[in-house]
Amino acid sequence: MLPRADAEEAVQEALVRAWLRRDACRSPEAPLPWVLEITRNEARRLLGRPGTLALSDAAPQEDDALAGAAVRVTVEQALRSLAERDRRVLHLRYAEDLTQVEVARRLGLPEGTVKVRLHRARGRLRRALER
């Protein structure tokens, strides 16, 4: 089994790699399997280090659930670090899957303003995830 610190490092590194290569995701509407594969590969890379223990014999479903939970926790922590205005615009766009036009209508803002806010909020989220 990976030591906790190594497991956390694998998840963090995987999230950074996924974020930096997000354009390579073939299913952006459902990126979890892609992110989990990156996480598994990062864990395997860490296992190749001298002194690192072997992965547990847990069922793949348990591994996926654990990795998914780790990803959710990391993203939720990063989102909590953002201002309410940023969280709101990201939530509407991605969690509620609204278009930029629909987000603008919902918030009573011009579409251009929503585009700028989304761009800036994604940048702040990226920096929070990189920390």
Summary of the structure (lengths in Angstrom):
residues: 131
radius of gyration: 17.1
end to end distance: 25.4
largest distance: 56.4
contacts: 343
relative contact order: 0.12
helix: 74%
strand: 0%
